[in-house]
Amino acid sequence: MVDERAATPERKPEPDGTAVRVALWRALHVQADAPPHVLEDEIGLRLADPDEGWRARGDMDPDGTKWFRAAIVARARFVEDLVVEQAGRGVSQYVILGAGLDTFAQRRPEIASHLRVFEVDQPDPQAWKRHRLTELGLGVPDWLRLVPVDFEAGGSWWDELAAAGFDSGRPTVVASAGVAMYLTKEANAATLRHIASLAPGSTLAMTFQLPPELLEEEKRAGLEVAAKGARAAGTPFLSFFAPREMLELAGEAGFKDARHVSAAMLNERYFAGRTDGLGTSSGEELLVATV
């Protein structure tokens, strides 16, 4: 009798397709957009290790992806600026929810090495990332904790963080970029309540997607294309929030203070004075809330 388990080849961990696309857009910003660059990140490109012709992919068209690419680099730069600012104030923990191919730890070791950085993600993509970091000679230093959480099996990121050495009694920066849209409103509210229970002085930076009706017609079409692609990939968009709704949700969760950072504010901060029209208007905006 054949043992079917032994006959079945072991499934190799793979990266999340959305995370790879984000990493490639960040690299495309450096390769296709004129300086000054909002974020210089080509380590993600090395991690992703795409085929040689990756720039010919339909989702890498420099003109067609301009708004989304700008949104990706603007949100990453905003969070990074926040982490640097808070580290200067003595905050010593940084949690990245849905970390994907985030490269802060590799690009900014002069800051990251003075923190305890926790990257939370699904087990398979994170196992793949750990392998790639080792292959590239970058490794996983002691101050970087990769925290696998099997959400599909009911895993709790909160419990796994604690098991990885996270101290909920110490002020922390928590980043959640490109995650809220894939969660139900109830799951987003639960996440906010957990983070609001952290030590005073903790800060959350969280992106959220505006409802289609709040977007200009041209931008609405782009969102529809992105949503269709997400559904096809098995990761449909589940939640959209108007800014007032997101602020109310943060207040109900128990945050002391919450503010909305709009696309217009990001454009003023990171894209002012450009002559190439690069700027974010994809409908993804930010909540910044403090405990």
Helices and strands as residue ranges (DSSP letters): H 4-7, H 17-32, H 43-48, G 54-56, G 58-60, H 66-88, E 93-97, H 104-107, H 109-112, E 116-121, H 123-135, E 144-148, G 151-153, H 157-163, E 172-176, G 180-182, H 185-196, E 203-209, G 212-214, H 217-232, H 243-253, E 257-261, H 263-270, E 284-290
